[in-house]
Structures are given as structure tokens and as C-alpha cells.
Amino acid sequence: MYTPKPIDTSGILLDEDLLMLTERIAENVHDVWAKGRISQGWRYGEKRDDDKKLTPCLVPYNTLPESEKEYDRNTATETVKMILSLGYTISKKQEETK
């Protein structure tokens, strides 16, 4: 029997910049998922129908229901927290001034 053992990230707090990053990641996760679905022949449909390859989630991220956004946010947030918990750092490259 499979027992999931995710890395404990409960002690990792994200600052405002990283929270904004996780939102951008969540949007990208959705776009990657949608692009994959479209390439597999899925289309928008008001109700999910696996046989007909219809899903109501083939819409831009900002129009998704909050419950769907939360799924993508959780993936993004836990990924960023895992990276930090493993000792990596995340920094934004500063733009050069001309």
C-alpha cells in the first residue's frame, strides 16, 4: 500500500515576494496543464466529460473557480517551500540600470 511522504514544509513561511511568485507559478501550472489537454484533443465544456474530452477548466487562470485556483496554488506553494526546506535559495535577478 502506498503511503505518501511529502517533505514537511510546515515550518517554512513565504514572504510577500515569494507569495507573488507562487501565484505566477500557479498560473503557469494551469497554462501548462491546459496546453497539454488541448494537445490531447480536450475542449471546453460546461461539464466534465472524459469520454468526450470536455472540461470546464479550459479557461484562462483568472476566470477559474477559486477551488481550481487553490489546487494550482497549493502545488506552487508546496514546491517553493520544498525548495527552501532543502536549503536552496530563491532570488530575483536585479535588472541592470542603463
LUMTOR-353823 format. One record per atom (N, C-alpha, C): residue in three letters; atom name; x, y, z. Coordinates in pm, 1 decimal, decimal comma. Example, Ala and Ser with C-alpha at 12.3 -4.5 7.8 and 13.67 -1.06 7.14 Angstrom:
<sites>
site residu = ALA&atome = N&c1 = 1319,0&c2 = -569,0&c3 = 780,0
site residu = ALA&atome = CA&c1 = 1230,0&c2 = -450,0&c3 = 780,0
site residu = ALA&atome = C&c1 = 1320,0&c2 = -330,0&c3 = 780,0
site residu = SER&atome = N&c1 = 1285,0&c2 = -225,0&c3 = 708,0
site residu = SER&atome = CA&c1 = 1367,0&c2 = -106,0&c3 = 714,0
site residu = SER&atome = C&c1 = 1290,0&c2 = 3,0&c3 = 787,0
</sites>
This chain:
<sites>
site residu = MET&atome = N&c1 = 84,2&c2 = -118,3&c3 = 0,0
site residu = MET&atome = CA&c1 = 0,0&c2 = 0,0&c3 = 0,0
site residu = MET&atome = C&c1 = 88,5&c2 = 124,4&c3 = 0,0
site residu = TYR&atome = N&c1 = 53,8&c2 = 217,5&c3 = -83,8
site residu = TYR&atome = CA&c1 = 129,5&c2 = 342,6&c3 = -97,2
site residu = TYR&atome = C&c1 = 96,7&c2 = 437,3&c3 = 16,8
site residu = THR&atome = N&c1 = 201,3&c2 = 488,1&c3 = 82,8
site residu = THR&atome = CA&c1 = 183,7&c2 = 588,2&c3 = 187,3
site residu = THR&atome = C&c1 = 261,4&c2 = 712,9&c3 = 146,6
site residu = PRO&atome = N&c1 = 192,4&c2 = 820,2&c3 = 106,3
site residu = PRO&atome = CA&c1 = 263,1&c2 = 943,2&c3 = 66,1
site residu = PRO&atome = C&c1 = 347,7&c2 = 997,2&c3 = 180,7
site residu = LYS&atome = N&c1 = 467,1&c2 = 1044,8&c3 = 147,5
site residu = LYS&atome = CA&c1 = 557,8&c2 = 1101,1&c3 = 247,2
site residu = LYS&atome = C&c1 = 616,2&c2 = 1232,6&c3 = 196,4
site residu = PRO&atome = N&c1 = 530,6&c2 = 1334,5&c3 = 183,9
site residu = PRO&atome = CA&c1 = 583,9&c2 = 1463,5&c3 = 136,3
site residu = PRO&atome = C&c1 = 680,7&c2 = 1522,4&c3 = 239,1
site residu = ILE&atome = N&c1 = 771,1&c2 = 1604,0&c3 = 190,8
site residu = ILE&atome = CA&c1 = 864,2&c2 = 1674,4&c3 = 278,5
site residu = ILE&atome = C&c1 = 784,6&c2 = 1769,2&c3 = 366,8
site residu = ASP&atome = N&c1 = 817,7&c2 = 1770,9&c3 = 494,8
site residu = ASP&atome = CA&c1 = 747,8&c2 = 1859,7&c3 = 589,0
site residu = ASP&atome = C&c1 = 791,4&c2 = 2003,8&c3 = 563,8
site residu = THR&atome = N&c1 = 699,4&c2 = 2083,6&c3 = 516,3
site residu = THR&atome = CA&c1 = 728,6&c2 = 2224,9&c3 = 488,0
site residu = THR&atome = C&c1 = 653,1&c2 = 2317,4&c3 = 582,8
site residu = SER&atome = N&c1 = 596,6&c2 = 2260,7&c3 = 688,0
site residu = SER&atome = CA&c1 = 511,3&c2 = 2339,3&c3 = 778,4
site residu = SER&atome = C&c1 = 586,6&c2 = 2453,2&c3 = 847,5
site residu = GLY&atome = N&c1 = 716,8&c2 = 2442,3&c3 = 859,2
site residu = GLY&atome = CA&c1 = 793,6&c2 = 2547,4&c3 = 924,5
site residu = GLY&atome = C&c1 = 843,7&c2 = 2655,6&c3 = 830,9
site residu = ILE&atome = N&c1 = 810,4&c2 = 2645,9&c3 = 704,8
site residu = ILE&atome = CA&c1 = 857,6&c2 = 2743,3&c3 = 605,3
site residu = ILE&atome = C&c1 = 750,3&c2 = 2849,3&c3 = 584,2
site residu = LEU&atome = N&c1 = 788,7&c2 = 2973,9&c3 = 605,5
site residu = LEU&atome = CA&c1 = 698,8&c2 = 3086,6&c3 = 580,7
site residu = LEU&atome = C&c1 = 748,1&c2 = 3161,7&c3 = 457,3
site residu = LEU&atome = N&c1 = 656,3&c2 = 3199,4&c3 = 372,0
site residu = LEU&atome = CA&c1 = 691,4&c2 = 3270,4&c3 = 249,8
site residu = LEU&atome = C&c1 = 664,2&c2 = 3419,3&c3 = 265,5
site residu = ASP&atome = N&c1 = 761,8&c2 = 3501,0&c3 = 224,4
site residu = ASP&atome = CA&c1 = 740,6&c2 = 3645,4&c3 = 230,2
site residu = ASP&atome = C&c1 = 653,2&c2 = 3688,7&c3 = 111,7
site residu = GLU&atome = N&c1 = 620,7&c2 = 3815,2&c3 = 108,4
site residu = GLU&atome = CA&c1 = 528,5&c2 = 3867,8&c3 = 6,6
site residu = GLU&atome = C&c1 = 578,6&c2 = 3842,7&c3 = -135,4
site residu = ASP&atome = N&c1 = 709,8&c2 = 3860,5&c3 = -158,7
site residu = ASP&atome = CA&c1 = 765,1&c2 = 3837,0&c3 = -292,4
site residu = ASP&atome = C&c1 = 747,2&c2 = 3691,5&c3 = -334,8
site residu = LEU&atome = N&c1 = 772,5&c2 = 3598,4&c3 = -242,6
site residu = LEU&atome = CA&c1 = 757,8&c2 = 3457,2&c3 = -277,2
site residu = LEU&atome = C&c1 = 611,3&c2 = 3417,9&c3 = -292,4
site residu = LEU&atome = N&c1 = 523,1&c2 = 3482,1&c3 = -218,4
site residu = LEU&atome = CA&c1 = 380,3&c2 = 3455,6&c3 = -237,2
site residu = LEU&atome = C&c1 = 335,2&c2 = 3501,4&c3 = -375,7
site residu = MET&atome = N&c1 = 387,3&c2 = 3614,3&c3 = -420,1
site residu = MET&atome = CA&c1 = 355,1&c2 = 3661,5&c3 = -555,6
site residu = MET&atome = C&c1 = 413,3&c2 = 3565,4&c3 = -659,3
site residu = LEU&atome = N&c1 = 533,0&c2 = 3513,5&c3 = -632,7
site residu = LEU&atome = CA&c1 = 593,2&c2 = 3415,9&c3 = -723,0
site residu = LEU&atome = C&c1 = 508,1&c2 = 3290,0&c3 = -731,0
site residu = THR&atome = N&c1 = 457,7&c2 = 3243,5&c3 = -617,6
site residu = THR&atome = CA&c1 = 376,6&c2 = 3121,5&c3 = -620,4
site residu = THR&atome = C&c1 = 249,1&c2 = 3142,2&c3 = -702,2
site residu = GLU&atome = N&c1 = 194,0&c2 = 3261,7&c3 = -699,8
site residu = GLU&atome = CA&c1 = 74,9&c2 = 3288,9&c3 = -781,2
site residu = GLU&atome = C&c1 = 109,1&c2 = 3282,9&c3 = -930,3
site residu = ARG&atome = N&c1 = 225,3&c2 = 3336,0&c3 = -966,3
site residu = ARG&atome = CA&c1 = 269,9&c2 = 3328,4&c3 = -1107,0
site residu = ARG&atome = C&c1 = 295,8&c2 = 3183,9&c3 = -1147,1
site residu = ILE&atome = N&c1 = 355,3&c2 = 3106,6&c3 = -1055,8
site residu = ILE&atome = CA&c1 = 379,3&c2 = 2964,6&c3 = -1083,8
site residu = ILE&atome = C&c1 = 246,0&c2 = 2892,4&c3 = -1101,0
site residu = ALA&atome = N&c1 = 149,9&c2 = 2921,3&c3 = -1012,8
site residu = ALA&atome = CA&c1 = 17,9&c2 = 2856,9&c3 = -1021,1
site residu = ALA&atome = C&c1 = -47,1&c2 = 2884,6&c3 = -1156,7
site residu = GLU&atome = N&c1 = -37,5&c2 = 3006,6&c3 = -1202,5
site residu = GLU&atome = CA&c1 = -94,3&c2 = 3040,8&c3 = -1332,8
site residu = GLU&atome = C&c1 = -24,0&c2 = 2963,4&c3 = -1443,7
site residu = ASN&atome = N&c1 = 108,5&c2 = 2953,4&c3 = -1433,5
site residu = ASN&atome = CA&c1 = 183,9&c2 = 2879,9&c3 = -1534,6
site residu = ASN&atome = C&c1 = 152,1&c2 = 2730,0&c3 = -1530,0
site residu = VAL&atome = N&c1 = 136,2&c2 = 2675,6&c3 = -1409,2
site residu = VAL&atome = CA&c1 = 97,6&c2 = 2534,5&c3 = -1395,0
site residu = VAL&atome = C&c1 = -33,5&c2 = 2510,2&c3 = -1469,3
site residu = HIS&atome = N&c1 = -128,4&c2 = 2601,4&c3 = -1451,3
site residu = HIS&atome = CA&c1 = -257,2&c2 = 2587,1&c3 = -1520,3
site residu = HIS&atome = C&c1 = -238,5&c2 = 2594,3&c3 = -1671,3
site residu = ASP&atome = N&c1 = -158,8&c2 = 2690,0&c3 = -1718,3
site residu = ASP&atome = CA&c1 = -138,0&c2 = 2705,1&c3 = -1862,2
site residu = ASP&atome = C&c1 = -69,4&c2 = 2581,9&c3 = -1922,3
site residu = VAL&atome = N&c1 = 28,6&c2 = 2525,6&c3 = -1851,1
site residu = VAL&atome = CA&c1 = 95,9&c2 = 2404,0&c3 = -1898,8
site residu = VAL&atome = C&c1 = -4,3&c2 = 2288,7&c3 = -1904,8
site residu = TRP&atome = N&c1 = -85,5&c2 = 2275,3&c3 = -1799,4
site residu = TRP&atome = CA&c1 = -188,6&c2 = 2171,3&c3 = -1796,3
site residu = TRP&atome = C&c1 = -286,0&c2 = 2189,0&c3 = -1913,8
site residu = ALA&atome = N&c1 = -333,9&c2 = 2313,0&c3 = -1934,7
site residu = ALA&atome = CA&c1 = -430,9&c2 = 2340,4&c3 = -2040,5
site residu = ALA&atome = C&c1 = -371,1&c2 = 2312,9&c3 = -2179,1
site residu = LYS&atome = N&c1 = -248,2&c2 = 2353,2&c3 = -2198,5
site residu = LYS&atome = CA&c1 = -182,7&c2 = 2327,8&c3 = -2327,8
site residu = LYS&atome = C&c1 = -173,3&c2 = 2178,0&c3 = -2353,2
site residu = GLY&atome = N&c1 = -139,8&c2 = 2101,9&c3 = -2250,2
site residu = GLY&atome = CA&c1 = -133,1&c2 = 1956,8&c3 = -2263,7
site residu = GLY&atome = C&c1 = -267,9&c2 = 1895,8&c3 = -2296,2
site residu = ARG&atome = N&c1 = -371,1&c2 = 1941,5&c3 = -2226,0
site residu = ARG&atome = CA&c1 = -506,0&c2 = 1889,9&c3 = -2251,8
site residu = ARG&atome = C&c1 = -549,7&c2 = 1920,5&c3 = -2394,9
site residu = ILE&atome = N&c1 = -527,1&c2 = 2043,3&c3 = -2437,9
site residu = ILE&atome = CA&c1 = -566,5&c2 = 2082,7&c3 = -2574,4
site residu = ILE&atome = C&c1 = -493,4&c2 = 1995,5&c3 = -2676,5
site residu = SER&atome = N&c1 = -364,3&c2 = 1969,1&c3 = -2652,7
site residu = SER&atome = CA&c1 = -288,2&c2 = 1886,1&c3 = -2746,9
site residu = SER&atome = C&c1 = -338,1&c2 = 1741,4&c3 = -2747,6
site residu = GLN&atome = N&c1 = -406,9&c2 = 1700,1&c3 = -2641,1
site residu = GLN&atome = CA&c1 = -464,6&c2 = 1565,2&c3 = -2634,1
site residu = GLN&atome = C&c1 = -607,1&c2 = 1560,9&c3 = -2689,7
site residu = GLY&atome = N&c1 = -654,2&c2 = 1674,3&c3 = -2741,9
site residu = GLY&atome = CA&c1 = -786,6&c2 = 1678,5&c3 = -2803,7
site residu = GLY&atome = C&c1 = -899,1&c2 = 1723,2&c3 = -2711,5
site residu = TRP&atome = N&c1 = -866,2&c2 = 1768,5&c3 = -2591,2
site residu = TRP&atome = CA&c1 = -970,2&c2 = 1816,3&c3 = -2499,3
site residu = TRP&atome = C&c1 = -1019,5&c2 = 1952,1&c3 = -2545,0
site residu = ARG&atome = N&c1 = -1147,8&c2 = 1980,4&c3 = -2511,9
site residu = ARG&atome = CA&c1 = -1210,0&c2 = 2108,7&c3 = -2543,9
site residu = ARG&atome = C&c1 = -1284,9&c2 = 2159,0&c3 = -2422,2
site residu = TYR&atome = N&c1 = -1322,7&c2 = 2285,4&c3 = -2429,3
site residu = TYR&atome = CA&c1 = -1403,4&c2 = 2343,3&c3 = -2321,6
site residu = TYR&atome = C&c1 = -1542,9&c2 = 2283,0&c3 = -2326,5
site residu = GLY&atome = N&c1 = -1596,1&c2 = 2252,6&c3 = -2208,9
site residu = GLY&atome = CA&c1 = -1734,5&c2 = 2208,5&c3 = -2195,6
site residu = GLY&atome = C&c1 = -1783,7&c2 = 2249,9&c3 = -2058,1
site residu = GLU&atome = N&c1 = -1911,1&c2 = 2281,2&c3 = -2047,8
site residu = GLU&atome = CA&c1 = -1964,4&c2 = 2328,7&c3 = -1919,5
site residu = GLU&atome = C&c1 = -1953,6&c2 = 2223,7&c3 = -1809,9
site residu = LYS&atome = N&c1 = -1959,2&c2 = 2095,6&c3 = -1847,8
site residu = LYS&atome = CA&c1 = -1944,2&c2 = 1986,3&c3 = -1752,0
site residu = LYS&atome = C&c1 = -1833,9&c2 = 1894,1&c3 = -1801,5
site residu = ARG&atome = N&c1 = -1756,2&c2 = 1841,8&c3 = -1705,9
site residu = ARG&atome = CA&c1 = -1650,7&c2 = 1748,1&c3 = -1742,5
site residu = ARG&atome = C&c1 = -1711,7&c2 = 1620,1&c3 = -1798,2
site residu = ASP&atome = N&c1 = -1654,3&c2 = 1575,9&c3 = -1909,8
site residu = ASP&atome = CA&c1 = -1695,5&c2 = 1450,6&c3 = -1972,3
site residu = ASP&atome = C&c1 = -1569,5&c2 = 1386,7&c3 = -2030,0
site residu = ASP&atome = N&c1 = -1516,3&c2 = 1286,6&c3 = -1959,5
site residu = ASP&atome = CA&c1 = -1391,3&c2 = 1224,3&c3 = -2001,8
site residu = ASP&atome = C&c1 = -1403,8&c2 = 1156,3&c3 = -2137,3
site residu = ASP&atome = N&c1 = -1518,5&c2 = 1095,5&c3 = -2164,9
site residu = ASP&atome = CA&c1 = -1537,2&c2 = 1026,9&c3 = -2293,5
site residu = ASP&atome = C&c1 = -1533,2&c2 = 1124,1&c3 = -2410,8
site residu = LYS&atome = N&c1 = -1594,8&c2 = 1239,9&c3 = -2392,4
site residu = LYS&atome = CA&c1 = -1597,6&c2 = 1340,7&c3 = -2499,4
site residu = LYS&atome = C&c1 = -1479,8&c2 = 1437,6&c3 = -2491,5
site residu = LYS&atome = N&c1 = -1396,3&c2 = 1420,9&c3 = -2388,4
site residu = LYS&atome = CA&c1 = -1280,6&c2 = 1508,9&c3 = -2364,4
site residu = LYS&atome = C&c1 = -1324,3&c2 = 1655,0&c3 = -2351,1
site residu = LEU&atome = N&c1 = -1419,7&c2 = 1678,1&c3 = -2261,4
site residu = LEU&atome = CA&c1 = -1467,8&c2 = 1812,8&c3 = -2231,6
site residu = LEU&atome = C&c1 = -1435,2&c2 = 1845,8&c3 = -2086,7
site residu = THR&atome = N&c1 = -1396,0&c2 = 1968,4&c3 = -2061,9
site residu = THR&atome = CA&c1 = -1369,8&c2 = 2013,4&c3 = -1925,6
site residu = THR&atome = C&c1 = -1401,4&c2 = 2162,3&c3 = -1912,4
site residu = PRO&atome = N&c1 = -1460,3&c2 = 2201,5&c3 = -1800,2
site residu = PRO&atome = CA&c1 = -1487,9&c2 = 2343,7&c3 = -1778,1
site residu = PRO&atome = C&c1 = -1364,1&c2 = 2422,7&c3 = -1736,3
site residu = CYS&atome = N&c1 = -1251,9&c2 = 2353,9&c3 = -1719,2
site residu = CYS&atome = CA&c1 = -1130,2&c2 = 2422,6&c3 = -1672,2
site residu = CYS&atome = C&c1 = -1041,4&c2 = 2474,0&c3 = -1784,9
site residu = LEU&atome = N&c1 = -1082,9&c2 = 2454,0&c3 = -1910,0
site residu = LEU&atome = CA&c1 = -1004,3&c2 = 2508,6&c3 = -2020,9
site residu = LEU&atome = C&c1 = -1042,3&c2 = 2654,3&c3 = -2043,4
site residu = VAL&atome = N&c1 = -1008,3&c2 = 2734,9&c3 = -1945,2
site residu = VAL&atome = CA&c1 = -1031,7&c2 = 2879,8&c3 = -1946,2
site residu = VAL&atome = C&c1 = -907,1&c2 = 2946,6&c3 = -1888,5
site residu = PRO&atome = N&c1 = -890,2&c2 = 3075,8&c3 = -1911,7
site residu = PRO&atome = CA&c1 = -776,6&c2 = 3144,4&c3 = -1851,0
site residu = PRO&atome = C&c1 = -778,4&c2 = 3131,1&c3 = -1698,2
site residu = TYR&atome = N&c1 = -659,9&c2 = 3126,2&c3 = -1640,6
site residu = TYR&atome = CA&c1 = -644,5&c2 = 3107,9&c3 = -1496,2
site residu = TYR&atome = C&c1 = -730,4&c2 = 3204,7&c3 = -1415,7
site residu = ASN&atome = N&c1 = -731,4&c2 = 3331,7&c3 = -1456,3
site residu = ASN&atome = CA&c1 = -803,6&c2 = 3432,4&c3 = -1376,8
site residu = ASN&atome = C&c1 = -954,9&c2 = 3413,0&c3 = -1377,9
site residu = THR&atome = N&c1 = -1006,2&c2 = 3326,7&c3 = -1466,0
site residu = THR&atome = CA&c1 = -1150,1&c2 = 3300,7&c3 = -1467,5
site residu = THR&atome = C&c1 = -1186,3&c2 = 3165,1&c3 = -1406,3
site residu = LEU&atome = N&c1 = -1086,3&c2 = 3092,4&c3 = -1359,1
site residu = LEU&atome = CA&c1 = -1112,9&c2 = 2964,5&c3 = -1292,8
site residu = LEU&atome = C&c1 = -1187,6&c2 = 2987,1&c3 = -1162,2
site residu = PRO&atome = N&c1 = -1267,2&c2 = 2890,9&c3 = -1120,6
site residu = PRO&atome = CA&c1 = -1326,4&c2 = 2899,3&c3 = -985,8
site residu = PRO&atome = C&c1 = -1214,9&c2 = 2895,9&c3 = -881,6
site residu = GLU&atome = N&c1 = -1236,2&c2 = 2959,1&c3 = -768,6
site residu = GLU&atome = CA&c1 = -1135,5&c2 = 2965,4&c3 = -662,5
site residu = GLU&atome = C&c1 = -1087,9&c2 = 2826,7&c3 = -622,2
site residu = SER&atome = N&c1 = -1176,8&c2 = 2728,5&c3 = -621,7
site residu = SER&atome = CA&c1 = -1137,3&c2 = 2592,8&c3 = -581,9
site residu = SER&atome = C&c1 = -1031,4&c2 = 2535,9&c3 = -676,2
site residu = GLU&atome = N&c1 = -1041,3&c2 = 2565,0&c3 = -804,6
site residu = GLU&atome = CA&c1 = -941,6&c2 = 2518,6&c3 = -900,8
site residu = GLU&atome = C&c1 = -811,1&c2 = 2595,8&c3 = -885,9
site residu = LYS&atome = N&c1 = -821,3&c2 = 2725,9&c3 = -862,1
site residu = LYS&atome = CA&c1 = -700,0&c2 = 2805,6&c3 = -840,5
site residu = LYS&atome = C&c1 = -625,4&c2 = 2754,8&c3 = -717,7
site residu = GLU&atome = N&c1 = -698,9&c2 = 2718,3&c3 = -613,4
site residu = GLU&atome = CA&c1 = -636,7&c2 = 2669,9&c3 = -490,2
site residu = GLU&atome = C&c1 = -555,1&c2 = 2543,8&c3 = -515,1
site residu = TYR&atome = N&c1 = -602,0&c2 = 2456,9&c3 = -601,9
site residu = TYR&atome = CA&c1 = -527,9&c2 = 2335,4&c3 = -636,3
site residu = TYR&atome = C&c1 = -392,5&c2 = 2373,2&c3 = -696,1
site residu = ASP&atome = N&c1 = -392,5&c2 = 2466,4&c3 = -792,7
site residu = ASP&atome = CA&c1 = -267,8&c2 = 2510,3&c3 = -855,7
site residu = ASP&atome = C&c1 = -180,3&c2 = 2586,5&c3 = -757,1
site residu = ARG&atome = N&c1 = -242,0&c2 = 2670,5&c3 = -673,6
site residu = ARG&atome = CA&c1 = -165,1&c2 = 2745,2&c3 = -572,8
site residu = ARG&atome = C&c1 = -96,2&c2 = 2651,4&c3 = -474,8
site residu = ASN&atome = N&c1 = -167,3&c2 = 2547,7&c3 = -432,0
site residu = ASN&atome = CA&c1 = -109,3&c2 = 2453,4&c3 = -337,8
site residu = ASN&atome = C&c1 = 12,5&c2 = 2384,5&c3 = -398,8
site residu = THR&atome = N&c1 = 2,2&c2 = 2344,3&c3 = -523,9
site residu = THR&atome = CA&c1 = 115,5&c2 = 2282,2&c3 = -592,6
site residu = THR&atome = C&c1 = 233,3&c2 = 2378,4&c3 = -596,8
site residu = ALA&atome = N&c1 = 208,1&c2 = 2501,6&c3 = -635,3
site residu = ALA&atome = CA&c1 = 314,9&c2 = 2601,5&c3 = -645,3
site residu = ALA&atome = C&c1 = 374,8&c2 = 2632,8&c3 = -509,2
site residu = THR&atome = N&c1 = 290,0&c2 = 2655,2&c3 = -410,6
site residu = THR&atome = CA&c1 = 337,6&c2 = 2691,5&c3 = -276,8
site residu = THR&atome = C&c1 = 420,4&c2 = 2580,0&c3 = -216,2
site residu = GLU&atome = N&c1 = 371,6&c2 = 2457,8&c3 = -223,3
site residu = GLU&atome = CA&c1 = 445,3&c2 = 2346,0&c3 = -165,3
site residu = GLU&atome = C&c1 = 576,4&c2 = 2320,7&c3 = -238,2
site residu = THR&atome = N&c1 = 581,0&c2 = 2346,9&c3 = -368,0
site residu = THR&atome = CA&c1 = 705,6&c2 = 2331,6&c3 = -442,7
site residu = THR&atome = C&c1 = 808,6&c2 = 2434,5&c3 = -397,0
site residu = VAL&atome = N&c1 = 767,6&c2 = 2559,5&c3 = -385,1
site residu = VAL&atome = CA&c1 = 859,2&c2 = 2664,4&c3 = -339,6
site residu = VAL&atome = C&c1 = 906,2&c2 = 2635,3&c3 = -196,1
site residu = LYS&atome = N&c1 = 814,2&c2 = 2595,8&c3 = -109,6
site residu = LYS&atome = CA&c1 = 851,1&c2 = 2563,8&c3 = 28,6
site residu = LYS&atome = C&c1 = 946,6&c2 = 2444,5&c3 = 35,0
site residu = MET&atome = N&c1 = 926,6&c2 = 2345,5&c3 = -49,4
site residu = MET&atome = CA&c1 = 1016,1&c2 = 2229,7&c3 = -52,7
site residu = MET&atome = C&c1 = 1156,2&c2 = 2271,7&c3 = -95,1
site residu = ILE&atome = N&c1 = 1165,2&c2 = 2356,2&c3 = -198,2
site residu = ILE&atome = CA&c1 = 1295,3&c2 = 2406,0&c3 = -244,4
site residu = ILE&atome = C&c1 = 1368,9&c2 = 2473,7&c3 = -129,2
site residu = LEU&atome = N&c1 = 1297,8&c2 = 2559,5&c3 = -56,9
site residu = LEU&atome = CA&c1 = 1359,1&c2 = 2631,1&c3 = 55,7
site residu = LEU&atome = C&c1 = 1396,1&c2 = 2535,9&c3 = 169,4
site residu = SER&atome = N&c1 = 1310,9&c2 = 2438,3&c3 = 196,7
site residu = SER&atome = CA&c1 = 1338,3&c2 = 2346,0&c3 = 306,9
site residu = SER&atome = C&c1 = 1459,5&c2 = 2258,0&c3 = 277,6
site residu = LEU&atome = N&c1 = 1490,8&c2 = 2238,6&c3 = 150,7
site residu = LEU&atome = CA&c1 = 1608,4&c2 = 2160,5&c3 = 113,0
site residu = LEU&atome = C&c1 = 1736,7&c2 = 2243,4&c3 = 113,0
site residu = GLY&atome = N&c1 = 1724,9&c2 = 2370,1&c3 = 151,9
site residu = GLY&atome = CA&c1 = 1843,0&c2 = 2455,0&c3 = 166,0
site residu = GLY&atome = C&c1 = 1875,1&c2 = 2542,4&c3 = 46,7
site residu = TYR&atome = N&c1 = 1792,8&c2 = 2538,1&c3 = -54,9
site residu = TYR&atome = CA&c1 = 1814,7&c2 = 2624,8&c3 = -170,3
site residu = TYR&atome = C&c1 = 1762,1&c2 = 2764,4&c3 = -139,6
site residu = THR&atome = N&c1 = 1809,6&c2 = 2859,3&c3 = -215,2
site residu = THR&atome = CA&c1 = 1758,3&c2 = 2995,1&c3 = -202,9
site residu = THR&atome = C&c1 = 1694,3&c2 = 3034,8&c3 = -335,6
site residu = ILE&atome = N&c1 = 1601,2&c2 = 3124,9&c3 = -327,0
site residu = ILE&atome = CA&c1 = 1534,7&c2 = 3178,1&c3 = -445,4
site residu = ILE&atome = C&c1 = 1555,0&c2 = 3328,6&c3 = -441,8
site residu = SER&atome = N&c1 = 1613,3&c2 = 3380,6&c3 = -547,1
site residu = SER&atome = CA&c1 = 1633,7&c2 = 3525,1&c3 = -552,4
site residu = SER&atome = C&c1 = 1597,0&c2 = 3575,1&c3 = -691,4
site residu = LYS&atome = N&c1 = 1555,5&c2 = 3698,5&c3 = -694,8
site residu = LYS&atome = CA&c1 = 1516,3&c2 = 3760,1&c3 = -820,8
site residu = LYS&atome = C&c1 = 1635,6&c2 = 3836,4&c3 = -876,1
site residu = LYS&atome = N&c1 = 1663,9&c2 = 3814,9&c3 = -1002,3
site residu = LYS&atome = CA&c1 = 1772,9&c2 = 3885,3&c3 = -1066,7
site residu = LYS&atome = C&c1 = 1738,5&c2 = 4032,7&c3 = -1075,3
site residu = GLN&atome = N&c1 = 1828,9&c2 = 4115,4&c3 = -1031,8
site residu = GLN&atome = CA&c1 = 1806,5&c2 = 4259,4&c3 = -1035,9
site residu = GLN&atome = C&c1 = 1829,6&c2 = 4309,5&c3 = -1177,7
site residu = GLU&atome = N&c1 = 1738,9&c2 = 4393,2&c3 = -1224,6
site residu = GLU&atome = CA&c1 = 1754,3&c2 = 4449,9&c3 = -1358,4
site residu = GLU&atome = C&c1 = 1867,9&c2 = 4550,5&c3 = -1356,9
site residu = GLU&atome = N&c1 = 1944,8&c2 = 4549,0&c3 = -1463,6
site residu = GLU&atome = CA&c1 = 2057,2&c2 = 4643,4&c3 = -1474,6
site residu = GLU&atome = C&c1 = 2005,5&c2 = 4780,7&c3 = -1511,4
site residu = THR&atome = N&c1 = 2065,8&c2 = 4882,2&c3 = -1452,5
site residu = THR&atome = CA&c1 = 2029,7&c2 = 5019,9&c3 = -1485,7
site residu = THR&atome = C&c1 = 2122,7&c2 = 5069,1&c3 = -1594,1
site residu = LYS&atome = N&c1 = 2064,9&c2 = 5132,6&c3 = -1694,4
site residu = LYS&atome = CA&c1 = 2148,2&c2 = 5181,9&c3 = -1805,6
site residu = LYS&atome = C&c1 = 2177,3&c2 = 5327,1&c3 = -1790,1
</sites>
